[in-house]
Amino acid sequence: MATAAIGATPIDSTTYAPPVRRRVDSIDLLRGLVMVIMMLDHVRDYWSAAAFQFDPTDLSKTSAALFFTRWITHFCAPVFFFLAGTGAYLRRARGVSNAEMSRFLASRGVWLIVLELTVLRFLITADVLPHNVYLGQTIWALGWSMIVLALLVYLPLGAVAAIGGAMVLAHNAFDGAAMASCAPGSAQCGAGGLLAHVLHVQGMLQLWPGGPAFLAFYPLVPWIGVMALGYVFGRLYTMDAAQRRPILVRLGLGMIALFVVLRATNLYGDPSHWSAQPRAGFTILSFLNTTKYPPSLLYLCMTLGPSILLLAFMERSRRSAAGRALVTYGRVPMMYYLLQWVWAHGLAFAAFRMAGKPTDALYIFHNNSPDALARAGFSLVVVYAVWIAGVIALYPLCAKYAELKRRRTDWWLGYL
């Protein structure tokens, strides 16, 4: 039941008397919701004609429909990282030792990094050897965040909160720092420069002269801090729901208020300031158009604040059919994540061929001509139809796997 607390004594030594161990399905529900929304983003990447032409957050070119189709998916990564930390705390609070928890997080982190550089690289790019370029996307950053959390679990909860909070709150202070380019063909910036780019600046890096390039799509800071704060957040789920709900409401509203105040003043928290636009509605889009790479403080407040507030109202004993389906997706996030790439990218090849469109545009690292890109993709209506069909089509496989995970406790189930 969603209202249940986790049956253990929290690791900060505060004692509660919660019921027996069980999953917290409000967390699974929120995770499932953002996973479903995430699929919309990836279908848009490969199916939308506009996606091959311009960034949907470029206010000089986009429409409101394209902007919000992209903007709603901004909630996915922050919630996923945050709840991954929460899940780690709940696992730890059920009696797992520090050493066991650390080994699990470190090994799972390494597994995710390997998965990103191999299987996911192929699913995302469709290239077996994508022109000697490797990706550092969501799962890469998630893996490294778990490895760091594997060390943080030995610290008191307050120390974890301080480290995570410092990363989230302070990293925008370095937005204007000058860094030498580490892109292929540029003068080598050294180990320190490479590290700075991997941690804070999105871009293409060359690991050594003449060596492979690495696209650091997800700089690691502050994603590590987001997961650490999610770990601390997990303590709330050792409380009874009646105690927890008002805290969730205050926390969610507080983050939303911080976003509004800082964004309105353009004082701090995002390297891109909002501004008045020729069209009044686009001024609102400018206000919401915060920075994801790396995620700014305002980006995180804008996405995590409403998500935490939503958690306060997700705790109930009975679910609708749609709610139960979302809970199922939330219990098998990695399985769903892999399958949705197959649906979004793999199916696009067949659709492009049937429609006489250039499939070269679907190979991420190909140098496509402007004419090929102009002929690629479909309307936004098609994007939404393919997304909805995919969510429905993947459910039976996810439901079967969720049932397998419910019945069995094999060690490998924690890695997929």
C-alpha positions in Angstrom: 0.0 0.0 0.0 1.1 3.5 -0.7 0.6 4.6 2.8 3.0 2.1 4.3 6.3 3.0 5.9 9.4 0.9 5.6 9.9 -1.6 8.4 13.2 -0.8 9.9 15.1 1.6 12.2 16.5 4.5 10.1 20.2 4.8 9.8 20.3 8.1 11.5 19.2 6.3 14.7 15.8 8.0 15.0 13.3 5.3 16.0 9.9 4.8 14.4 7.5 1.9 14.6 6.5 1.4 11.0 4.6 -1.7 9.6 6.2 -4.6 8.0 8.5 -4.3 4.9 6.8 -3.6 1.6 7.3 -1.5 -1.5 6.2 2.1 -1.4 4.0 2.2 -4.5 3.7 6.0 -4.6 7.4 6.1 -5.4 6.9 3.4 -8.0 4.0 5.4 -9.4 6.0 8.6 -9.8 8.9 6.7 -11.3 6.6 5.0 -13.7 5.0 8.3 -14.7 8.3 9.9 -15.6 9.5 6.8 -17.4 6.4 7.0 -19.6 7.0 10.7 -20.2 10.6 10.0 -21.0 9.5 7.8 -23.9 7.7 10.8 -25.4 11.1 12.6 -25.5 12.9 9.7 -27.2 10.1 9.2 -29.8 10.2 12.9 -30.5 14.0 12.6 -31.1 13.6 10.1 -33.9 10.1 10.8 -35.3 9.6 14.6 -35.1 10.4 16.5 -38.3 11.2 19.5 -36.2 13.7 17.5 -34.1 16.0 17.2 -37.2 15.9 21.0 -37.7 16.2 22.8 -34.5 16.1 22.6 -30.7 12.5 22.7 -29.5 13.5 25.1 -26.7 14.8 27.7 -29.2 12.2 30.4 -28.8 13.1 31.9 -32.2 12.0 28.8 -34.1 9.8 26.7 -31.9 6.0 26.6 -31.3 4.2 26.3 -28.0 3.3 22.6 -28.7 6.9 21.7 -29.6 8.3 23.6 -26.6 6.0 21.9 -24.0 6.4 18.5 -25.6 10.1 18.9 -24.8 9.6 20.8 -21.5 7.4 18.2 -19.8 10.2 15.6 -20.3 12.5 17.8 -18.3 11.0 16.2 -15.2 12.3 12.7 -16.1 16.0 12.8 -15.3 15.8 14.7 -12.0 13.0 12.5 -10.7 14.8 9.4 -11.8 18.1 10.3 -10.2 16.4 11.6 -7.0 14.3 8.4 -6.6 17.3 6.2 -7.3 18.8 7.7 -4.2 15.6 7.3 -2.3 15.5 3.6 -3.3 19.0 3.2 -2.0 18.1 4.6 1.4 15.0 2.3 1.6 17.2 -0.7 0.8 19.7 0.4 3.4 17.0 1.1 6.0 15.7 -2.5 5.7 18.8 -3.8 7.5 21.4 -3.9 4.8 24.9 -3.2 6.2 27.0 -0.3 5.0 29.4 -2.6 3.3 26.7 -4.6 1.5 25.0 -1.4 0.4 28.2 0.1 -0.8 29.1 -3.1 -2.8 25.7 -3.2 -4.4 25.8 0.5 -5.4 29.3 0.3 -6.7 28.8 -2.9 -8.7 25.5 -1.6 -10.1 27.1 1.7 -11.0 29.9 0.0 -12.9 27.3 -2.2 -14.7 25.4 0.9 -15.8 28.5 2.6 -17.2 29.3 -0.5 -19.2 25.7 -0.8 -20.4 25.8 2.9 -21.5 29.1 2.4 -23.5 28.0 -0.8 -25.2 24.3 -1.8 -25.5 22.8 1.6 -25.1 25.3 3.2 -27.4 24.0 0.9 -30.2 20.3 1.4 -29.3 20.7 5.2 -29.3 23.0 5.7 -32.3 22.3 2.6 -34.4 26.0 2.4 -35.1 27.9 -0.7 -34.1 31.1 1.4 -34.0 29.8 5.0 -34.0 32.7 6.7 -35.7 34.9 6.3 -32.6 32.6 8.4 -30.5 31.3 7.3 -27.1 28.3 8.7 -25.2 28.0 9.9 -21.6 24.3 10.2 -21.2 21.7 9.5 -18.5 22.8 6.0 -17.5 26.5 7.0 -17.6 25.8 9.7 -15.1 23.5 7.5 -13.0 26.2 4.9 -12.8 28.9 7.3 -11.6 26.4 8.8 -9.1 25.8 5.3 -7.7 29.5 4.8 -7.3 29.9 8.1 -5.4 26.9 7.2 -3.3 28.6 3.9 -2.5 31.2 6.0 -0.6 28.7 8.4 0.9 26.6 5.7 2.6 29.4 5.4 5.2 28.8 9.0 6.3 26.1 10.4 8.7 22.9 11.4 6.9 23.5 15.0 7.7 26.9 14.9 6.0 25.3 13.3 2.9 22.7 16.1 2.9 25.4 18.8 3.1 27.5 17.3 0.3 24.5 16.8 -2.0 23.1 20.2 -1.1 26.4 22.0 -1.8 26.6 20.4 -5.3 23.1 21.4 -6.2 23.2 24.9 -4.7 26.7 26.0 -5.5 27.6 24.5 -8.9 26.1 27.5 -10.9 28.7 29.7 -9.3 31.2 28.2 -11.7 29.1 28.8 -14.8 31.4 31.6 -16.1 34.7 29.8 -15.4 37.1 29.8 -18.3 38.0 26.3 -19.5 40.3 25.3 -22.4 38.5 23.4 -25.1 38.9 19.6 -25.0 37.2 19.0 -28.3 38.8 16.9 -31.1 41.3 18.9 -33.0 41.9 21.5 -30.3 44.9 21.8 -28.1 44.8 19.2 -25.4 43.5 20.6 -22.1 45.1 18.1 -19.8 43.7 15.7 -17.2 42.4 18.6 -15.1 40.6 20.1 -18.0 39.0 16.8 -19.0 37.8 16.3 -15.4 36.3 19.8 -15.3 34.4 19.1 -18.5 33.2 15.7 -17.4 32.0 17.2 -14.1 30.5 20.5 -15.3 30.5 21.3 -19.0 28.6 19.5 -21.7 30.7 18.9 -24.9 32.8 16.6 -27.1 36.1 15.6 -25.5 39.1 13.8 -27.0 40.5 11.6 -24.3 44.0 11.6 -25.8 45.6 12.8 -29.1 44.3 10.7 -31.9 42.2 8.7 -29.5 38.4 8.3 -29.3 36.0 11.2 -28.7 33.6 11.2 -25.8 30.4 13.2 -25.8 29.8 14.2 -22.2 26.1 14.8 -22.6 25.4 14.6 -18.9 28.1 16.3 -16.8 28.2 14.6 -13.5 27.7 17.6 -11.2 25.1 18.1 -9.8 23.5 14.8 -10.8 25.6 13.2 -8.0 24.2 15.7 -5.6 20.6 15.0 -6.8 21.0 11.3 -6.0 22.6 12.1 -2.6 19.6 14.4 -1.7 17.2 11.7 -2.8 19.0 9.3 -0.5 18.4 11.7 2.4 14.8 12.2 1.3 14.3 8.4 1.8 14.2 9.0 5.5 10.7 10.4 5.2 9.5 7.0 4.1 10.4 5.5 7.4 7.6 7.7 8.9 3.9 7.1 8.8 2.1 8.7 5.8 0.2 11.1 8.0 3.5 12.5 9.4 5.2 12.5 6.0 2.5 14.2 3.9 2.7 17.7 5.3 6.5 17.6 5.1 6.2 16.7 1.4 3.8 19.5 0.8 6.0 22.1 2.5 9.2 20.8 0.8 7.5 20.8 -2.6 6.0 24.3 -2.2 9.3 25.6 -0.9 11.2 24.5 -3.9 8.6 25.9 -6.3 8.7 29.2 -4.4 12.5 29.3 -4.6 12.3 28.7 -8.3 9.8 31.5 -8.8 11.7 34.0 -6.7 15.2 33.3 -8.2 13.9 33.1 -11.7 11.9 36.3 -11.5 14.9 38.2 -10.4 17.5 36.5 -12.7 19.7 36.7 -9.6 21.2 33.3 -9.5 20.7 29.7 -10.3 20.7 29.5 -14.1 23.2 30.7 -16.7 20.4 31.5 -19.1 18.2 34.5 -18.1 14.6 34.8 -19.1 13.4 37.9 -20.9 10.3 39.5 -22.3 9.4 38.2 -25.8 7.5 39.8 -28.7 4.6 37.4 -28.0 3.3 37.4 -24.4 2.9 33.6 -24.3 6.5 33.2 -25.2 7.6 35.3 -22.3 6.2 32.4 -20.1 8.2 29.9 -22.2 11.3 32.0 -21.6 10.6 32.0 -17.9 10.4 28.2 -17.9 13.3 27.6 -20.3 15.9 26.7 -17.8 19.2 24.9 -18.4 19.5 21.1 -18.4 23.2 20.5 -19.3 24.3 20.5 -16.6 21.0 20.9 -14.7 20.9 24.3 -13.1 19.6 24.9 -9.6 16.4 26.5 -11.1 16.0 23.5 -13.4 16.1 21.2 -10.5 13.7 23.3 -8.3 11.3 23.6 -11.3 11.1 19.8 -11.7 11.7 18.3 -8.3 9.5 20.8 -6.4 6.2 19.8 -8.3 7.3 16.1 -8.2 7.7 16.1 -4.4 4.4 17.9 -4.1 2.8 15.3 -6.3 4.1 12.5 -4.1 2.1 14.0 -1.2 -1.1 13.3 -3.1 -0.1 9.9 -4.6 -0.5 7.9 -1.4 -3.7 6.0 -1.4 -4.8 2.4 -0.9 -6.6 1.9 -4.2 -5.4 2.7 -7.7 -7.1 3.1 -11.1 -6.1 0.8 -13.9 -3.8 3.5 -15.3 -2.2 4.0 -11.8 -1.5 0.3 -11.5 0.1 0.3 -14.9 2.3 3.2 -14.0 3.3 1.4 -10.8 4.3 -1.6 -12.9 6.5 0.5 -15.1 8.1 2.1 -12.0 9.0 -1.3 -10.7 11.0 -2.3 -13.8 12.6 0.9 -14.9 15.7 -0.5 -16.5 13.7 -3.1 -18.5 11.3 -0.4 -19.7 14.2 2.0 -20.5 15.9 -0.5 -22.8 12.7 -1.5 -24.5 11.6 2.0 -25.2 14.8 2.7 -27.1 14.1 -0.3 -29.3 10.5 1.0 -29.9 11.4 4.7 -30.5 14.5 4.1 -32.6 14.0 0.7 -34.2 10.5 1.3 -35.4 11.5 4.6 -36.9 13.7 2.8 -39.5 10.7 0.9 -40.8 8.5 4.0 -40.8 11.1 6.1 -42.6 11.6 3.4 -45.3 7.8 3.0 -45.8 7.4 6.8 -46.1 10.4 7.2 -48.5 12.4 9.2 -46.0 16.2 9.1 -45.6 17.1 6.6 -42.8 20.6 8.1 -42.6 19.1 10.8 -40.4 18.5 8.1 -37.8 22.3 7.3 -37.4 23.2 9.9 -34.8 26.8 10.4 -35.8 26.4 10.5 -39.6 27.0 13.9 -41.3 23.7 14.3 -42.9 23.1 16.9 -45.6 20.6 19.7 -44.9 18.3 18.3 -47.6 18.3 14.8 -45.9 17.4 16.4 -42.5 14.7 18.5 -44.1 13.0 15.4 -45.4 13.3 13.4 -42.2 10.6 12.9 -39.6 6.8 13.3 -39.2 4.3 15.7 -37.6 3.8 16.1 -33.9 0.5 14.2 -34.2 2.4 11.1 -35.4 4.9 11.5 -32.6 2.1 11.3 -30.0 0.5 8.4 -31.7 3.7 6.4 -31.8 4.4 7.3 -28.1 1.0 6.2 -26.9 1.1 3.0 -29.0 4.6 2.2 -27.5 3.5 2.7 -23.9 0.6 0.2 -24.5 2.8 -2.2 -26.4 5.5 -2.5 -23.8 3.2 -3.1 -20.9 2.8 -6.9 -21.2 6.5 -7.5 -21.2 7.0 -5.1 -18.3 4.1 -6.7 -16.3 5.6 -10.2 -16.8 9.0 -9.0 -15.6 7.6 -7.1 -12.7 5.8 -10.3 -11.6 9.1 -12.2 -12.0 10.8 -9.7 -9.7 8.0 -10.0 -7.2 8.3 -13.8 -7.0 12.0 -14.2 -7.1 15.0 -12.7 -5.3 17.8 -13.7 -7.7 20.8 -11.3 -7.3 20.8 -10.4 -11.0 17.3 -9.0 -10.8 18.7 -6.0 -9.0 20.7 -5.1 -12.1 18.0 -5.1 -14.7 
